[in-house]
């Protein structure tokens, strides 16, 4: 590399890295958020199918069915925390495979909210209810299958 010649050519062809997915806390008005998001998605040309959104919900349901019974606990079980991590991976994978899923995941901030749960059991339970609200409003707004 000649220091006087500027940037080497190969650096020009590299795309910018995607922005980091930062953890976010689910807002208290998550049901209203779900209604708003699904209303907006229903107006878009490319829509997520009911089966795709239900597949994402099923990942949440597996953890929810264990955690809802543990009323006195503040943290997720280690097994639930591991499943939550795998759910994040699976959500990212499905978003990468299908642009309609990616649009849904981005608008609903699923990856940010999953990352924001950490080990907080109550935050997870609220997230599970948020996912249920997204499915319900998807159906309400005439979600296709």
Secondary structure, 3 states (H helix, E strand, C coil): CCHHHCCCHHHHHCCCCCCCCCCCCCCCCHHHHHHHHHHHHHCCCCCCCHHHHHHHHHHHHHHHHHHCCCCCCCECCHHHHHHHHHHHHHHHHHHHHCHHHHHHHHHCCHHHHHHHHCCEHHHHHHHHHHHHHHHHHHHHCCCCC
